[in-house]
């Protein structure tokens, strides 16, 4: 029996984890510009931008949080800039 290698395991549409991370980083940069213009972005917009790829969606939220954005919660599914 072959073991799964986490470095090469294919996720949705045959992408590796590293490819998903790169897509999410690029997507988070694009969404940061949109947040600057509109003030906030809904989780549904992020999911659509990630083409309903759950891993890319979650990584995008992670990167937005790391960049200082409030990613909200289930009661307020919005991403907006944290007030400093």
Contact map, one row per residue, 1 for C-alpha under 8 A:
111000000000000000000000000000000000000000000000000000000000000000000000000000000000
111100000000000000000000000000000000000000000000000000000000000000000000000000000000
111110000000000000000000000000000000000000000000000000000000000000000000000000000000
011111001000000000000000000000000000000000000000000000000000000000000000000000000000
001111111000000000000000000000000000000000000000000000000000000000000000000000000000
000111111000000010000000000000000000000000000000000000000000000000000000000000000000
000011111000000111000000000000000000000000000000000000000000000000000000000000000000
000011111100000110000000000000000000000000000000000000000000000000000000000000000000
000111111110000110000000000000000000000000000000000000000000000000000000000000000000
000000011111111110000000000000000000000000000000000000000000000000000000000000000000
000000001111111110000000000000000000000000000000000000000000000000000000000000000000
000000000111111000000000000000000000000000000000000010000000000000000000000000000000
000000000111111000000000000000000000000000000000000000000000000000000000000000000000
000000000111111100000000000000000000000000000000000000000000000000000000000000000000
000000000111111110110000000000000000000000000000000000000000000000000000000000000000
000000111110011111110000000000000000000000000000000000000000000000000000000000000000
000001111110001111111000000000000000000000000000000000000000000000000000000000000000
000000100000000111111100000000000000000000000000000000000000000000000000000000000000
000000000000001111111110000000000000000000000000000000000000000000000000000000000000
000000000000001111111111000000000000000000000000000000110010000000000000000000000000
000000000000000011111111100000000000000000000000000000010010000000000000000000000000
000000000000000001111111110000000000000000000000000000000000000000000000000000000000
000000000000000000111111111000000000000000000000000000010000000000000000000000000000
000000000000000000011111111100000000000000000000010000011011001000000000000000000000
000000000000000000001111111110000000000000000000000000000011001000000000000000000000
000000000000000000000111111111000000000000000000000000000000000000000000000000000000
000000000000000000000011111111100000000000000000110000000001000000000000000000000000
000000000000000000000001111111110000000000000000000000000001101100000000000000000000
000000000000000000000000111111111000000000000000000000000000000000000000000000000000
000000000000000000000000011111111100000000000000000000000000000000000000000000000000
000000000000000000000000001111111110000010000100000000000000000000000000000000000000
000000000000000000000000000111111111000000000000000000000000000100000000000000000000
000000000000000000000000000011111111100000000000000000000000000000000000000000000000
000000000000000000000000000001111111111110000000000000000000000000000000000000000000
000000000000000000000000000000111111111110000000000000000000000000000000000000111000
000000000000000000000000000000011111111100000000000000000000000000000000000000000000
000000000000000000000000000000001111111000000000000000000000000000000000000000000000
000000000000000000000000000000000111111110000000000000000000000000000000000000000000
000000000000000000000000000000000111111110000000000000000000000000000000000000011000
000000000000000000000000000000000111011111000000000000000000000000000000000001111000
000000000000000000000000000000100110011111101100000000000000000000000000000001110000
000000000000000000000000000000000000000111111100000000000000000000000000000011100000
000000000000000000000000000000000000000011111110000000000000000000000000000011100000
000000000000000000000000000000000000000001111111000000000000000000000000000000000000
000000000000000000000000000000000000000011111111100000000000000000000000000000000000
000000000000000000000000000000100000000011111111110000001001000000000000000000000000
000000000000000000000000000000000000000000111111111111001000000000000000000000000000
000000000000000000000000000000000000000000011111111100000000000000000000000000000000
000000000000000000000000001000000000000000001111111100000000000000000000000000000000
000000000000000000000001001000000000000000000111111111011000000000000000000000000000
000000000000000000000000000000000000000000000011111110000000000000000000000000000000
000000000000000000000000000000000000000000000011111111001000000000000000000000000000
000000000001000000000000000000000000000000000010011111111000000000000000000000000000
000000000000000000000000000000000000000000000010010111111100000000000000000000000000
000000000000000000010000000000000000000000000000000011111110000000000000000000000000
000000000000000000011011000000000000000000000000010011111111000000000000000000000000
000000000000000000000001000000000000000000000110010111111111100000000000000000000000
000000000000000000000000000000000000000000000000000001111111110000000000000000000000
000000000000000000011001100000000000000000000000000000111111111000000000000000000000
000000000000000000000001101100000000000000000100000000011111111100000000000000000000
000000000000000000000000000100000000000000000000000000001111111110000010000000000000
000000000000000000000000000000000000000000000000000000000111111111000000000000000000
000000000000000000000001100100000000000000000000000000000011111111100000000000000000
000000000000000000000000000100010000000000000000000000000001111111111110000000000000
000000000000000000000000000000000000000000000000000000000000111111111110000000000000
000000000000000000000000000000000000000000000000000000000000011111111000000000000000
000000000000000000000000000000000000000000000000000000000000001111111000000000000000
000000000000000000000000000000000000000000000000000000000000000111111100000000001100
000000000000000000000000000000000000000000000000000000000000000111111110000000111100
000000000000000000000000000000000000000000000000000000000000000110011111000001111100
000000000000000000000000000000000000000000000000000000000000100110001111100011110000
000000000000000000000000000000000000000000000000000000000000000000000111111111110000
000000000000000000000000000000000000000000000000000000000000000000000011111111000000
000000000000000000000000000000000000000000000000000000000000000000000001111110000000
000000000000000000000000000000000000000000000000000000000000000000000001111110000000
000000000000000000000000000000000000000000000000000000000000000000000001111111000000
000000000000000000000000000000000000000001100000000000000000000000000011111111100000
000000000000000000000000000000000000000111100000000000000000000000000111100111110000
000000000000000000000000000000000010000111100000000000000000000000001111000011111000
000000000000000000000000000000000010001110000000000000000000000000001111000001111100
000000000000000000000000000000000010001100000000000000000000000000011100000000111110
000000000000000000000000000000000000000000000000000000000000000000011100000000011111
000000000000000000000000000000000000000000000000000000000000000000000000000000001111
000000000000000000000000000000000000000000000000000000000000000000000000000000000111
